[in-house]
Amino acid sequence: MVSLIQTVRPETFWDEVISEPKIVLLLCMPHDDAFPRQQRVLEEIAGIYRERIKVVLPEEAFIEVFKNNLNIVGTPTFLILKEGKEIARVWGESDREKLVQILLDTVRKVLNENW
């Protein structure tokens, strides 16, 4: 099965996130016991909104680099980005419904778009 989630490294962040015209949903968290649940949530969202968003995960070896560069103090942290600029941040584990609602609210309020 092909993953709908793109893995990023510091050197690919520009191409995969900053220069991406779609909204980017990024999850920063260690690959611990909770990670598979959050990854499934991202896969579901990526499948539903693949035409409108790009879902990315930092490569595990670079989690600390991303935490430092993106001012992430706790994990899991979900970032919603547009052209590399943060438009929303969600802390803590999330389910699909909660994350989709935050995503839709953010798109409406910040980008003045309706999906």
HELIX and SHEET records of a PDB file:
HELIX    1   1 PRO A   10  THR A   12  5                                   3    
HELIX    2   2 PHE A   13  PHE A   13  1                                   1    
HELIX    3   3 TRP A   14  ILE A   18  3                                   5    
HELIX    4   4 PHE A   35  ILE A   48  1                                  14    
HELIX    5   5 GLU A   60  PHE A   62  5                                   3    
HELIX    6   6 ILE A   63  ASN A   69  1                                   7    
HELIX    7   7 ARG A   96  LEU A  111  1                                  16    
SHEET    1   A 5 ILE A   5  VAL A   8  0                                        
SHEET    2   A 5 ILE A  53  PRO A  58  1                                        
SHEET    3   A 5 ILE A  23  CYS A  28  1                                        
SHEET    4   A 5 THR A  77  LYS A  82 -1                                        
SHEET    5   A 5 LYS A  85  TRP A  91 -1                                        
END                                                                             
